[in-house]
Each structure stands twice: as C-alpha cells, then as structure tokens.
Amino acid sequence: MKTIFHKSTERGHANHGWLNAHHSFSFASYHDPNKEHFGLLRVLNDDIIAPGKGFGAHPHDNMEIVTIPLKGTLEHKDNMGNIGVIRPNEIQAMSAGSGLMHSEYNHSKTEEINLLQIWVFPKEQDIKPRYEQKIFSEEEKKGKLKTIVSPAKSDDVMWINQDAYFSIGKFDNETNLSYSIKHKGNGAYVFIIEGNAVIAGQQLDKRDALGIWDTENFDIMIGKNSEILVIDVPMN
C-alpha cells in the first residue's frame, strides 16, 4: 500500500471576496508541482460563494464534473437548456464532452453556499455533453458509505464517463469499516468533510485527505459526527 497525505491547511487558497476557495490540487493561480492530480482526479475545490454571486457563463470540454453542495443552494444554467437549483443532499454530474457553456450562482441573496467541485479526466473524449442531478437522502448515507457516482448506469447512482466511483457517508457514532477498491488499477482519495478518521495509521481531521493506492482494500476508523467522501479513480 502506498499513501500520500494532504493536510487541509496546506491546500491552495484564494479569497476573491465573493469567492473563498481552497484547492486540493493545482488550479488557477495556485500551482504546486507535487499536487497536480491524484491519478485521474484533477480538481477538488472547496468553494464558499457569497450571496447572489457566482461564475458567469464559461466553457468546459472533455472533463467529468461533479458538484456536491454542503450548505446553501446553487443555481445552474447551461447552453443545453438545463436550468436548476442544487441543494444539500443533491449531487450534480456533468460531462463536458465535446464542449458546453454553463454558469453557476449562489441561488440565495442572503446566505453563503459551500460546495465541493470535483473534476475527473474522462474515459472517452468528445462525447455528447450531458447534465444530471439527483437527490440522495440523509438515510441513504447514514452509518455507511453510499456510492453516489459510478460508471455503471442505474437508477440509484449518477453516471460518470470514467471507471470512477464516488462514495459518501455520515457517521453519528465511531465506526470501523473496510473499503475495497472498486476497479483494478484504481486508487482512493479519502476527503474528510467533517469530523475525523484514521487510515493506515494516519490521523485525518476536517478537510484533510489521504490518497491510497497499490492495495485492494484498506480499513477506516471513523470518529463521531463525521462525514467522509471517497473518490475511487484510475491511477493512470
């Protein structure tokens, strides 16, 4: 087993007033040659957006984009005709494919939004762009890791154009579980949204992350009142 530890306080940081962003990997003006990506996981941004503010229409292509609101509501609009609001317990998945334009704004005029935006390199290039959003209830994630994104098309997960899997869980009590890598050649990037955990002897606190590869499974000791995200991605 190989691991790499990314401490929350060592992430890239940019505060633009309307946007307070932390970058787990090199992004925009933040560049760290040791944090370009984890396998095919390219971006994990932890953004806080001021009321009524956001990203105007801008292009993307050939990237799988997953957005997870943690607090607040996000308004999405794109040139495919999709207009919607994404709330906590909803997930947005988008294949930029051959190219699309979209905008994202804080839907509230009074409260901040905190969200995770995650980019994964695609398996197939230049596919037809697509947009999807889905609700996952608190109960589905309580006390276990619930797979929310998968390359398998089914009604209970979001589809991604890559051999990648996202799982999220909320734990009220201390919990020990074993995680099995979903696809041969994949690794797992474990991100602590809230609370704490211990993996392979490494203590992880809020917003810390641990990349794990060259193993088929690993144990996670999860602390009380914790929420964790596991991103299972090809390493090359």
Phi, psi and omega in degrees: 000135175243146180221156171221130184259130176242108181282141184302321184286352179255010175288159172294150183219135175218124178246109182261012183089290178284338182229122174247108191240139172241133185245121176287334180229164180310132184198136179053236183280350179271124178223124175228113183300342178269357180227056177279325182185171168237105188056232179267008171279113188261324186220136166221098181257135179250096190253138169244122185245132182293157180306132176075358183258170178168195183261120177292176183304128181210156186267155169219153169209153176044056174209140173266124187238123179240129180242130182236102175290132177260328181205135178092187185231138183245131178260128182243141174214137179220173183277007172266358179096005179277128174226125182197169177239130182249130184242167173308143187078002169250148178236140175249132175233137185218131170261113179290328173050231184287354175133137176208166174240137175209163175230153179222126181227152169293118184290335182273143176267358186233338186237145176292160169240140174241125182219159171255128173243127190234131178245136176232135176298140185281161176279316178246137180274151169058035175286169177294128179302148180211158180223141180208146170219148187210144177269134171237119187289161175302320183297324181297333185256356188282122174075009180203167174269116180262123177288123183247341180225136185204155173283350178272128181278116177207172186284340188256009175221167172267138181276144175228143179276062179186157176279061185234152182222135174247132177230142182224145180214148175242131188232114177284326185244163174301132186220134173250128178217160177252132179252130177255129177302133190282332188218134181304132181091356178275162168235176181232135175250111184261121184242125181271108179286312177218153174084221185200165178200164174233128177226128179051039179080359181265123175283129178239128177247182185311125178072004169286162178216153176225125173268136184226131178209178186057044175204158178266336179200166178204158180263145177235124173257112189256134180279172178298149175052051183242152174227128182229151178239130177244122179249110186259109189226152172302143180273346175203000000 
